[in-house]
């Protein structure tokens, strides 16, 4: 089975709180993608895409967040 990228949801919630974000809409606006895309990714319906990943890293750069803070690579 190929490797896949999985969002660390609890970590994302932590950084959203630090940034004063309380809604998925806030996150969507900060990342620059649709609220529907954020919802589908957070619910695990869609894997995190490149724009989502890059947007999160840019949004939370103030906290020194890197890829491994928000994502993990699963190989099984």
SENUKE-730519 format. One line per 10 residues: their letters; for each residue x, y, z of N, C-alpha, C, O, CB. Coordinates in Angstrom, 1 decimal. Glycine has a CB too. Example, Ala and Ser with C-alpha at 12.3 -4.5 7.8 and 13.67 -1.06 7.14 Angstrom:
! SENUKE-730519
as) 13.2,-5.7,7.8,12.3,-4.5,7.8,13.2,-3.3,7.8,14.2,-3.3,8.5,11.3,-4.5,9.0; 12.8,-2.2,7.1,13.7,-1.1,7.1,12.9,0.0,7.9,13.4,1.1,8.0,14.1,-0.6,5.7 .
! end
This chain:
! SENUKE-730519
xxxxxxxxxx) 0.9,-1.2,0.0,0.0,0.0,0.0,0.9,1.2,0.0,1.9,1.3,0.7,-1.0,0.0,1.2; 0.6,2.2,-0.8,1.4,3.4,-0.9,1.3,4.3,0.4,0.3,4.2,1.1,1.0,4.3,-2.1; 2.3,5.0,0.7,2.2,5.9,1.8,1.2,7.0,1.6,0.9,7.4,0.5,3.6,6.6,2.1; 0.6,7.5,2.7,-0.4,8.6,2.7,-0.1,9.6,3.8,0.5,9.2,4.8,-1.8,8.0,2.7; -0.5,10.8,3.5,-0.4,11.9,4.5,-1.6,12.0,5.3,-2.7,12.1,4.8,0.0,13.2,3.8; -1.5,12.0,6.6,-2.6,12.1,7.5,-2.5,13.3,8.4,-1.4,13.6,8.9,-2.7,10.8,8.4; -3.5,14.1,8.5,-3.6,15.3,9.3,-3.6,15.0,10.8,-4.4,14.1,11.2,-4.8,16.2,8.9; -2.8,15.6,11.6,-2.9,15.5,13.0,-3.9,16.5,13.5,-3.6,17.7,13.8,-1.5,15.7,13.7; -5.2,16.0,13.6,-6.3,16.9,13.9,-6.2,17.6,15.2,-6.5,18.8,15.3,-7.6,16.1,13.9; -5.7,17.0,16.3,-5.6,17.6,17.6,-4.6,18.8,17.5,-4.8,19.8,18.2,-5.2,16.6,18.7 .
xxxxxxxxxx) -3.5,18.5,16.8,-2.5,19.6,16.7,-3.1,20.8,15.9,-2.8,21.9,16.3,-1.3,19.0,16.0; -3.8,20.5,14.9,-4.4,21.6,14.1,-5.4,22.4,15.0,-5.3,23.6,15.0,-5.2,21.0,12.9; -6.2,21.7,15.8,-7.1,22.4,16.7,-6.3,23.3,17.7,-6.7,24.5,17.9,-7.9,21.4,17.5; -5.2,22.8,18.2,-4.3,23.6,19.1,-3.8,24.9,18.4,-3.9,26.0,19.0,-3.1,22.8,19.6; -3.3,24.8,17.2,-2.8,25.9,16.5,-3.9,26.9,16.0,-3.7,28.1,16.0,-2.0,25.5,15.3; -5.1,26.4,15.7,-6.2,27.2,15.4,-6.6,28.1,16.6,-6.8,29.3,16.5,-7.4,26.4,14.9; -6.6,27.4,17.8,-6.9,28.2,19.0,-5.9,29.3,19.3,-6.3,30.4,19.6,-7.0,27.2,20.2; -4.6,28.9,19.1,-3.6,29.9,19.3,-3.7,31.1,18.3,-3.4,32.3,18.7,-2.2,29.3,19.1; -4.3,30.9,17.1,-4.4,31.9,16.1,-5.8,32.6,16.3,-6.1,33.5,15.5,-4.3,31.3,14.7; -6.6,32.2,17.2,-7.9,32.8,17.4,-9.0,32.4,16.5,-10.0,33.0,16.3,-7.8,34.3,17.3 .
xxxxxxxxxx) -8.7,31.2,15.8,-9.7,30.7,14.9,-10.7,29.8,15.6,-10.3,28.9,16.3,-9.0,29.9,13.7; -12.0,30.0,15.4,-13.0,29.2,16.1,-13.8,28.3,15.2,-14.5,27.5,15.6,-13.8,30.0,17.0; -13.7,28.7,13.9,-14.6,28.0,12.9,-13.8,27.5,11.7,-12.7,28.0,11.4,-15.7,28.9,12.4; -14.3,26.5,11.1,-13.6,25.9,9.8,-13.6,27.0,8.8,-12.7,27.1,8.0,-14.4,24.7,9.3; -14.6,27.9,8.8,-14.6,29.0,7.8,-13.4,29.9,8.0,-12.8,30.4,7.0,-15.9,29.8,8.0; -13.0,30.2,9.3,-11.8,31.0,9.6,-10.6,30.3,9.0,-9.7,31.0,8.4,-11.6,31.2,11.1; -10.5,29.0,9.1,-9.3,28.3,8.6,-9.3,28.3,7.1,-8.3,28.5,6.5,-9.4,26.8,9.1; -10.5,28.1,6.5,-10.6,28.1,5.0,-10.1,29.5,4.5,-9.4,29.5,3.5,-12.0,27.8,4.6; -10.6,30.6,5.1,-10.2,31.9,4.6,-8.7,32.1,4.8,-8.0,32.7,3.9,-10.9,33.0,5.4; -8.1,31.7,5.9,-6.7,31.8,6.1,-5.8,31.0,5.2,-4.8,31.5,4.7,-6.3,31.5,7.6 .
xxxxxxxxxx) -6.3,29.8,4.8,-5.5,28.9,4.0,-5.8,29.3,2.5,-4.9,29.0,1.6,-5.9,27.5,4.2; -6.9,29.9,2.2,-7.2,30.2,0.8,-7.9,29.1,0.0,-7.7,29.0,-1.2,-6.0,30.6,0.1; -8.6,28.3,0.7,-9.4,27.2,0.0,-10.8,27.3,0.5,-11.1,28.0,1.4,-8.8,25.8,0.3; -11.7,26.5,-0.2,-13.1,26.6,0.2,-13.4,25.9,1.6,-12.6,25.0,2.0,-13.9,25.9,-0.9; -14.4,26.4,2.2,-14.8,25.8,3.4,-15.2,24.3,3.3,-14.9,23.5,4.1,-16.0,26.5,4.0; -15.8,24.0,2.1,-16.1,22.6,1.8,-14.9,21.7,1.7,-14.9,20.6,2.2,-16.9,22.5,0.5; -13.8,22.2,1.1,-12.6,21.5,1.1,-12.0,21.2,2.4,-11.5,20.1,2.7,-11.6,22.2,0.2; -12.0,22.3,3.3,-11.5,22.1,4.6,-12.3,21.1,5.4,-11.8,20.2,6.0,-11.6,23.5,5.4; -13.6,21.1,5.3,-14.5,20.2,5.9,-14.2,18.7,5.5,-14.0,17.9,6.3,-16.0,20.5,5.6; -14.1,18.5,4.2,-13.8,17.2,3.7,-12.5,16.6,4.1,-12.3,15.5,4.4,-13.9,17.2,2.1 .
xxxxxxxxxx) -11.5,17.5,4.2,-10.2,17.1,4.6,-10.2,16.8,6.1,-9.6,15.8,6.6,-9.1,18.2,4.3; -10.8,17.7,6.9,-10.9,17.5,8.4,-11.6,16.2,8.7,-11.3,15.5,9.7,-11.5,18.7,9.1; -12.6,15.9,8.0,-13.4,14.7,8.2,-12.8,13.4,7.7,-13.3,12.3,7.9,-14.8,14.8,7.6; -11.6,13.5,7.0,-11.0,12.4,6.4,-11.5,11.9,5.1,-11.2,10.8,4.6,-11.0,11.3,7.4; -12.4,12.6,4.5,-13.0,12.2,3.2,-12.1,12.5,2.1,-12.1,11.7,1.1,-14.3,13.0,3.0; -11.2,13.5,2.2,-10.2,13.8,1.2,-8.8,13.8,1.9,-8.7,14.3,3.0,-10.5,15.1,0.4; -7.8,13.4,1.2,-6.5,13.5,1.8,-6.0,15.0,1.7,-6.5,15.7,0.8,-5.4,12.6,1.1; -5.2,15.4,2.6,-4.7,16.8,2.5,-3.9,17.0,1.1,-3.0,16.2,0.8,-3.8,17.1,3.7; -4.3,18.0,0.4,-3.7,18.3,-0.9,-2.5,19.3,-0.7,-2.4,19.8,0.4,-4.6,18.8,-1.9; -1.8,19.5,-1.7,-0.6,20.4,-1.6,-1.0,21.8,-1.2,-0.3,22.4,-0.4,0.0,20.4,-3.0 .
xxxxxxxxxx) -2.1,22.3,-1.7,-2.5,23.7,-1.4,-2.9,23.7,0.1,-2.6,24.7,0.8,-3.7,24.2,-2.3; -3.6,22.7,0.6,-4.0,22.7,2.0,-2.8,22.6,2.9,-2.7,23.3,3.8,-5.0,21.4,2.2; -1.9,21.7,2.5,-0.7,21.6,3.4,0.1,22.9,3.4,0.5,23.4,4.4,0.2,20.4,2.8; 0.4,23.4,2.2,1.2,24.7,2.1,0.5,25.8,2.8,1.1,26.6,3.5,1.4,25.1,0.7; -0.9,25.9,2.7,-1.6,26.9,3.3,-1.6,26.8,4.9,-1.5,27.8,5.5,-3.0,26.9,2.9; -1.7,25.6,5.4,-1.6,25.4,6.8,-0.2,25.9,7.4,-0.1,26.6,8.4,-1.9,24.0,7.2; 0.8,25.4,6.7,2.2,25.7,7.1,2.4,27.2,7.1,3.1,27.8,8.0,3.2,25.0,6.2; 1.9,27.9,6.1,2.1,29.4,6.0,1.2,30.1,7.0,1.7,31.0,7.7,1.7,29.9,4.6; 0.0,29.6,7.3,-0.9,30.2,8.2,-0.3,30.1,9.6,-0.4,31.1,10.4,-2.2,29.5,8.2; 0.3,29.0,10.0,0.8,28.8,11.3,2.3,29.0,11.5,2.9,28.5,12.4,0.4,27.4,11.8 .
xxxxxxxxxx) 2.9,29.6,10.5,4.4,29.9,10.6,4.7,30.7,11.8,5.8,30.6,12.3,4.8,30.6,9.3; 3.8,31.6,12.2,4.1,32.4,13.4,4.4,31.6,14.6,5.1,32.1,15.5,2.9,33.3,13.7; 3.9,30.4,14.7,4.1,29.5,15.8,5.3,28.5,15.6,5.5,27.6,16.4,2.9,28.7,16.2; 6.0,28.7,14.5,7.1,27.8,14.2,6.7,26.4,13.8,7.5,25.4,14.0,8.0,27.7,15.4; 5.5,26.3,13.3,4.9,25.0,12.9,5.7,24.4,11.7,5.9,25.2,10.7,3.4,25.1,12.6; 6.0,23.2,11.7,6.5,22.5,10.5,5.6,21.3,10.1,4.7,21.0,10.8,8.0,22.1,10.7; 6.0,20.7,9.0,5.1,19.6,8.4,4.8,18.6,9.5,3.7,18.2,9.6,5.9,19.0,7.3; 5.8,18.1,10.2,5.7,17.1,11.2,4.8,17.4,12.4,4.3,16.6,13.1,7.0,16.6,11.7; 4.6,18.7,12.6,3.7,19.1,13.7,2.2,18.9,13.3,1.4,18.6,14.2,3.9,20.6,14.0; 1.9,19.0,12.0,0.5,18.9,11.6,0.2,17.6,10.8,-1.0,17.3,10.7,0.2,20.1,10.8 .
xxxxxx) 1.2,16.9,10.3,1.0,15.8,9.5,1.9,14.6,9.8,2.9,14.8,10.4,1.2,16.1,8.0; 1.4,13.4,9.5,2.3,12.3,9.6,2.1,11.5,8.3,1.1,11.5,7.7,1.9,11.4,10.9; 3.1,10.7,8.0,3.1,9.9,6.8,2.9,8.4,7.3,3.7,7.9,8.1,4.4,10.0,6.0; 1.8,7.8,6.8,1.5,6.5,7.2,1.8,5.6,6.1,1.4,5.8,4.9,-0.1,6.4,7.6; 2.5,4.5,6.4,2.9,3.6,5.3,2.2,2.2,5.3,2.6,1.3,4.5,4.4,3.4,5.4; 1.2,2.1,6.1,0.5,0.8,6.2,-0.9,0.9,6.0,-1.7,0.0,6.0,0.8,0.0,7.4 .
! end
